[in-house]
Amino acid sequence: MDGTTPPSTSTSDITTSTTPPPPKTPLKNHLIPNLNSYHPSPSRTIYSDRFIPSRSSSNFALFNLSPSSHSSTSDDSTNAYTALLRTALFGPDSAGVVPPVTPDKLSGINGKNLQINPPNCNIFKFKTETRKSLHSLSPFGFDDQLPGVSHSPVKTPRKVPRSPYKVLDAPALQDDFYLNLVDWSSHNVLAVGLGNCVYLWHASSSKVVKLCDLGIDDSVCSVGWAQRGTHLAVGTSNGKLQIWDASRCKRVRTMEGHRLRVGALAWSTSLLSSGSRDKSILQRDIRAQEDFVSKLSGHKSEVCGLKWSYDNRELASGGNDNRLFVWNQHSTQPVLKYCEHTAAVKAIAWSPHMHGLLASGGGTADRCIRFWNTTTNSHLSCMDTGSQVCNLVWSKNVNELVSTHGYSQNQIIVWRYPTMSKLATLTGHTYRVLYLAISPDGQTIVTGAGDETLRFWNVFPSPKSQNTESEIGASSLGRTQIR
């Protein structure tokens, strides 16, 4: 029963005595089935049989919340508050309901006065309520949208720990903006170039292994893990590129082609791209016998940033010429050129959430993070961070990204995209935060700086829960040495 129309009552339920009846259980809202045979007492009080709220049948006059329009002299804010309060108390359908008035005296048969309650005169009436949304946190208790009232669940801001959970000493970690000396593999192994050596840190066991030593006449300028497997590419200051099988600690191949140091690397399945101080990018297929299958020309200075898109169709490159280029799989000239940055572009990151969304960061004279849509060839937005942008990486679990910075604040910032609101600013490094890598589970980042430390931070939530502790972070705490 929805309660909008009271049921009929038999004539035996109605008394005509002039003496008020003794207290009894109240009857149903009264309907008069036959006025010709009914002679009630004017002093009789009519009761209802329920005391269950119904917002749509409420007596607004008792609350002084008349829905009728206010005079032109009424204050707008008071009108708005009254309307909101009336809707909150009596429901969203109360605006058009005329408030009940004092019961009228009606002339009955044989000159008797007949007192009848008009419809909906009770302040509360029975009505079956619809089930409310479990997600609604509204204090008003209904789901209909009110002006100025938000019904969306209140989301607790995610807390990002402000301190690293682990610190590794990394002696001889170079303070050079144009190098890329840290990378984290899909098998949870961190590779770090220290001087002329490459070390591997196994995150699950904290075991450190020395992979290679290039000798006194060479040094490590870049490291890059293959997307799958255990192969690690190592770029050297002599312009060579070495491929190592980390599972066997064995060098598989040495490739040439660059005349100067190799500071940037990017893998795309079996294709490996290398960027050099000689301004060129070489595309290498490790299955082919040739050292490289094509050469990409366009930059006018050292190539210091390289990243393949997640679908392996586009390669983004940044250089010390302040240029950001986009190449496809078959081009030898850039298909897109972006020249808005005013300093070197090392920081490059493709979004895993939106096809063609590219982020780039500029150096000391620029300090900006810019966003591009390579599908439409458009510049989307720009954020001035206030300091040199050294690295960018996107979370694969949530639509957020992290940036690391150098001159002059040496901070790490976690951003929410696309609002670019700051979720956290992390400090601790005393030198420029030049190196950045993300764990395979997407929750932890590692940062490296010229202060010769590697710091591990839990900054992103897991895919399923924001409270799930990272497997990497649970391994060990404290400060140790990587070699």
N, C-alpha and C positions, 0 to 999 in steps of 0.2 A: 504494500500500500504506500503510495507516494505522499499522501497526507494533504494534497492540494484541495480535495473536495471531501468534506466530512460526510460520513455515512448517515443514512436516514435513521431516525429513532421512532419507535412506536409511541402512540399517544399515551400508553400506560406509563411511560417514563416521565410524564409531565404532570405536575400537581397544580391545583388552582387555589389552594388554601391561602388565606390572607395572613396567616401566622407563619413566620419564617420557619422552614423545616429544620429539624435537628441536623447537626453535622453528619455528613455521609460522604461516601466516595463520590467525587465530582463526576458528572455525566459527560457524554460526548458533546461537542459543540452543537448547540440546539438548532434544529430546523422545525418549523411549525407545519405539520402535514395538513391541518384543516383549521383555517382561521374562523370558520363559522361556528365551530363548537368549542372554541378556546377562549376563556376569560381569566387571564392571569392577573395576579396582584401587581400593582405598580411598584410595590416595595420589595418584590422578590429579586434576589441576586442570582444571576445565572453563572454557573461555573463551567469550566472545561475539564476534561478528564485527563489531560496530559500536561507535563511541564518539560517538554523536550524542545530545544531551540529549532527555529526555522528562520533563516535569515531573510528569505523572500517574503515572509508574512509578519514582519516586525512592526511594532508601533514606534515609529521614529519620534513622534511627539514627546514620548516619555524621556527621550535622551536629548531633546532639543536639537535634533539633527534633521530638520526638515529638508527634503530633497528639492523643494521649490526654489526657483531662481531667486537670488539675492538682489537687493536693490542696487542701483548703480553706484551708490555711495559706499558699498561694502568694500572692505579691503580685499584685494585679489589673493593675497597670501592666506588670509583667513578663510576665504571661500575654498581655496584649493585644499587647505588642511581639513576643513569640515567635510568636503567631498571624499577625501581619502579616508578619513576616520569612519564616515558612514559606510563606505564600501567595505572597509576592513571589518566592521562589526556585523553588518547585515548581508554581505555578499555583493558580488558585482552586478546582480540584476536588481538592486534596490533603487537605482537612480530614477527609474520611471514609475515607482510605486507611490501612489498618493497616501499620505499618512492617515490612519483612521481618526475619526472625530468622536466626540462624546455620543453615546447611543441616543438616537432620536426617540421622542415620544410620538407614537403613531396612534391615530384614532382607530379604535377597534370597533367591533360590532356592538350594537346596543349602547353606543356612547361610551364604552369603556376604553380606557387608554391601554395601548398595547406596546410594551417595551421590547424591541428586538435588537440584538447585537448585529451590526452590519458585518459583512464578510471581512475576515482577516483582522478582527479587532483585537485579538489577543496578542500580547507582546511576543509570545512564543507559541509555535504550533508544531505538531509532529510532521516531520518530513524525512524521507530516507536520503541520507547523504551519500554522495558518490565517494568512492575510495580515493584518498589523497595520494599523491606521488610520494614515494619514500625519499626521493631526492630533494624534495622541496624543503628548504629551511626557513620558509617565510613564517614569521610569528603570527600572521593573520590566519593561517590554517587553511588556505585554499590556493588553487593553482592558477586562477585567472590572473592575468597580468594587470597590475595596478600602475597608474601613472607615477613614475619616479621611484618605483620599488622593484628591485632586482630579485628574481626568483631562482637564479642559477645557484648551484651549490657553491659555498665558499671554499675555495681551494687554498689549503695551507701552503704558504711559500716554502719551497724546497730549501733546505739548509745545506750549504756547501762548506765543508770543513776548511778553515782558514789556514791550517798548518799542513805541511806534507807529512804523510804517514811513514815515509822512509827517505833517508838521504844517503847517497853513495858518494864517496870521494872519488874524483876522476882527475888524477894528476895529468898535466899537460893537455887538458882540453882547451883547444885554441879559442881565443877571443877574436874571431874573424867572421864578419857579417855574411860573407859570400860563400861560406862552407855549409855543408849539411852532414853532420857527424853522428847523428843519432837516428836509429830506426828500430821499430818493434815488429816482429814477424807474426804471422798467423799462428805459429807454433809457440807463441809466448816466450820468445827469446829476444832480448835486447842487444843490438849491436852498437858499439861505440868506438869511434876512431880517436885514439889518444896518441898524438905524435905520429910516429911511423908504425904504430901497431893497431890492430883491431881486436877488441875484447868482446866476448859474448857473456851476457848475464842471463841465466835461466831463472825466470821469475818464479816458477813453481818451487824451486829448491834453493834459490839464491846462490847457486854454484856459478863461479866465474871461470871461463876458459879463454885462453889466449889463442885467437884464430891464426893470426899471421903477423910477421914482422917484415916491413918493406926494406929495411936496411937504412943506413945512415944517410944515404943520398936521395931518399924519397920520403914522402909523408902522405898520410891519408887526408883526402879532401872531401870525400863523400862516401856514404854507405847507403845501400838500398836493398831491401829484401824483395824477392820475387813474391807475387801475390799468393802463390801456393808453393809448397815444397820447402826445401831447406837451402836454396841457392841464394847467395849474397853477392851483390856487385860492389866492388870497391874502386872508387875513382882516386887517382893519385896525382901528385903535384907534377909528375913528368908527362902527364897527358895520356897515361895508359888506363885501361879498364880491366880489372881482374874479376873473374867469376870463381867463387869458392863454394864448395859443398860443405856446409857447416856441420852436417851430421858426421862427416868423416874428417873434418878439418883439413881438407885437401883442395888445392887450387885446380880448377877444371880447365880454365882457359884464360889467356891474356889477349886483349884486343887493343889495337892502336887506331890512329886516325886523327886524334887531336894533337895540336902543337903545344898547347899550354894546359894548365891544370884543369881537372874535371871536377867541378864543384856541385853539380846537380845531376840527379838520376831519377828516372821514373820508369816503372815496369807496366807493360800491358800484355798479359799472358806471356807468350814467348818473345815478345818484342821489348827491347830495352832502349830507352832514349837517354842520351848523355849530353849535358850542356857544359860548355867550356869557356875559359877565359879568351879563347881565340874567336869568340862571338858566334860559333856555329853549334848546331844541334845535330848529332848523328843518330840515325835509326839503325839499330842492330837486331838482327834475328839470330838468336843464339843457336838455332838449328842449322843455319847456313854456314858455309866455310868462310865467306867474306867477313871482314871485320865490321863492315857496315853496309847496309843496303841502300841508304839514301842520306843526303845531307840537306838540312834545312837552314836557309840563309835569310836573314832579315834583321837581326839585332845588330846594333852598332857598337855594342860594348859587351862585357862579360855576361854570360847567361848564368843567373844565380837561382832561378826557380823553375821547376818543371813538375807538372801534375797531369796525369791522364784522367779523363772523366770516368765515371763508374761504368758506363756502357762501352768504354774503350774506343769511342769514336772520335773524341776530340782531345788534343793535347794543348794545354795552356803553358806558356813560357813567359817568364819575367826576366828582365835584364837591368844592368846598371845604366842603361840608356833611358830609364824611366818608362819603358814600353811594356805593355802586356799584349801578347799575341796569342791567337788561337789557330791551331792547325788541324786538318783532318788526316785521315789515315793515308791519303795518297798525295797530299800537297807537298811541294817543296818551297812554297811561298805561303805566308800566313793568309788565312781566309778572313780573319777579323783582326783589326788593329785598334788598340785602345791607348790613347796618349794623354789621359787626364792626370795621371800621377806626375808629381814633380820631384820624385826621388826614386831610387832603385826599388824594383819590385821583386822581392824575394818570397814574400808570403802569398801563397796561392792555395785555394781550397775549393773543390767542387762539392755542391750540396748532394747528399745521398737521398734527399727527400723530394727534390724538384728537378726535373730534367732541364739541363742547360743553365742552371743557376750557378754562377761563379763568383767567388769572393777573392779580392786581392788587397794587399796592404803595401803602403809606401814607406820609404825610409825616413831619415831624420828631417829632411826638408819638406816632407809631405804629411806624415803622421795619420793618414786617412785609410779607413777600410771602405772599399767601394764594392758595390754589387752589380753584376751584369747578367743579362739574359742573352745567352749566345744563340738561342733559337730565333729571337726577334731582333738580335743585334742592337740591344738597347741598354742604356745606363740606368739602373734602377734607383740607387740611393748612395749616399756618402755619409760616413760618420768620422768626425775628427776625434781621434783618441787622445791627442795631446802629447804623444811620444812616438818614437820610432817603432814601426810595426815589423817585427822580425819573423813571425810565423802565424799561420792560421790552421785550424783543424776543426772539422765539423763533427758533431756527435751523430752517430748512426742510430741512436736510440730515441732521441728527442730533437726537436727543431731548435737546436742551440749550437753555438760555436765558441771556441776559445781562441784568444789571441795572446801572444807574448810580445813583450816590448823591451826596448833598449833606452836610449837617451830620451828623457832623462830620469824616468821613474822606475825602470826595471821591474815592471809589474806583470801579472798574469790576470786577464779579465775573461770572465765567463759571461757571454751575451745570450739573450733570448731573441730569436729572429721571428718575425721581421721588425718588431718594435725596437730592437737594439737597446733594450733596457739591460742594465747591468745586474746580473745575479750575484756576482762575487768579484772582488778584487783581491788577488793573492799576492803577498809579498814575502820576501825571504832571501832572494838572490841579491847579491851586492854588485853584480856586473850585469851587462845586457843579457837578456834571456834569449840567446841566439838559436837554441835547439829545442825541438818539440816533437814528440811522438805519442801515439795513442795506443792503448792496449787492445788486443784482439776482441775483448768483450765490450769495448766501447765505453767503459766506465772510468778508467784511469788514464791520466796523462803523465808523461815524464818530461821534465824540462832540464836543460843544461845551460850553463853559463861559464863565462871566463873566470868566475870564482872557483872553478874546478870542482863543482859539485853537480850531481844529478839529484833532482828532487821529484818525488812521486806524490801525486795529488789525486784524491777521489773527487771528481768534479761532476760527472754525469751519472744519471740513474741507469739501472739495468733495464733491459727491454720489458721485463714483467713487473718489477717492483723497484721503487726508488730507495727502499731500505735494505735491499739485498747487498750484502757485503761482497766486495770484489774478491775473486779467488786470488788475485795477485796481491791485493792489500793484506790478506790474511796470512801470508806466508811468513813474514817476519817484520819486525819493527826496529827502529833505531838507525844508527849511522854506521855504515861499513865502508870498505874500500873496494873499488872495482878491480884494482890490480895491486 
